[in-house]
Amino acid sequence: MTDVDSQQSTSDATTPDSAERPLTHRDRAAAWRAHVTPGRVGLVVYVTVLLTYCVTEGIPMDRIGQTGWILIGIVAGKLGRPWREHVRTFLDWLPLLAALVLYDHTRGVADGLGMPVHVGSVVEVEQSLFAGTTPTVWLQTQLLEQSVRWWDVGIAVVYFTHFVLPWLIAAVFYLYARPRWVAYIRRVLLLSYAGLATYILLPVAPPWYAAGEGEIAAPVYRLVGRGWEELGLRSADEWLAGAQAESNLVAAVPSLHAAFALLVAVTLWPLTRHPLLRACLVLFPPAMAFTLVYGGEHYVVDVLLGWIYVVLVLWVARWWERWRAKRSGMMTAVVAAG
């Protein structure tokens, strides 16, 4: 480059036209309008209304109520989009709601279909794995005190996540990545109905039930809701008591609470990069396992089988998706070839 060219380049770089122009009031207004979208405003209003409802009426726990709040949130987040997207939201979620309601009702009657209930056999398996000790009895002997302790509050929170977290993840996926939602819901339904089939064919009583039948010598208490009153969630405690009264009492194997905790961790792992969040994902399944065993709801065997079911469901879902993608690619190639 010559000296003349160098001087010309320097002159061009310092001209007022090439300098960064300060933002005007009109520019700031346009940036504000681009940031404050109808969907974002709708989500802020929705979250405010939902929090107010939770404080005054309690957290919605029933299947239909939760789905209704999820649909309202999705519609609020999609305000300003074409009406066809809102119609598709209901068409996507209503069949899912029907499948889950059917699961709930079928689960409640599975224990009355005449299959023999396994009570003492699973106690023997558990004790054979732990040198004659039942982990639930040992944990309650070591940790249960007259007053509510911090770990009682912890297990109440962990147990509570089973009724909220999987569906919150589903709502976020649907709002921002519908294909990911489809894959996630496929795994949720596969896991739910695999557990239901096992409940019907192999009804197994939980530890508190076995203790009541005399198969476990020591008393076993149901402790998962013990810490909710300390958190001010009396409505959740009442809901749990009602749900436990209507649920299948011999649906211990596999533990779907443990299974869904692992499914949530596996689902969120590829989307998480922060070390603290990944540590929470790693600790979440063991925390749920401790909650269930200490709380008297499941044996360790139930938890392990729940995790095995997750592995099998992930494998089946992945195989199906690969097969379907391969088949779709083959059909596309046939059509392209005429």
Sequence and secondary structure as in RCSB ss.txt:
>XXXX:A:sequence
MTDVDSQQSTSDATTPDSAERPLTHRDRAAAWRAHVTPGRVGLVVYVTVLLTYCVTEGIPMDRIGQTGWILIGIV
AGKLGRPWREHVRTFLDWLPLLAALVLYDHTRGVADGLGMPVHVGSVVEVEQSLFAGTTPTVWLQTQLLEQSVRW
WDVGIAVVYFTHFVLPWLIAAVFYLYARPRWVAYIRRVLLLSYAGLATYILLPVAPPWYAAGEGEIAAPVYRLVG
RGWEELGLRSADEWLAGAQAESNLVAAVPSLHAAFALLVAVTLWPLTRHPLLRACLVLFPPAMAFTLVYGGEHYV
VDVLLGWIYVVLVLWVARWWERWRAKRSGMMTAVVAAG
>XXXX:A:secstr
  HHHHHHHHHHHTSTTTS     HHHHHHHHHHHS HHHHHHHHHHHHHHHHHHHH    SHHHHHHHHHHHHH
HHTTTS HHHHHHHHHHHHHHHHHHHHHHHHHHHGGGSS   BSHHHHHHHHHHTTT  HHHHHHHHH  SS  H
HHHHHHHHHHHTTTHHHHHHHHHHHH HHHHHHHHHHHHHHHHHHHHHHHHS B  HHHHHHTTSSSS     TT
TTTGGGT HHHHHHHHHHHHHS TTB SS HHHHHHHHHHHHHGGG   HHHHHHHHHHHHHHHHHHHHTTS  H
HHHHHHHHHHHHHHHHHHHHHHHHHHHHHHHHHHHHT 
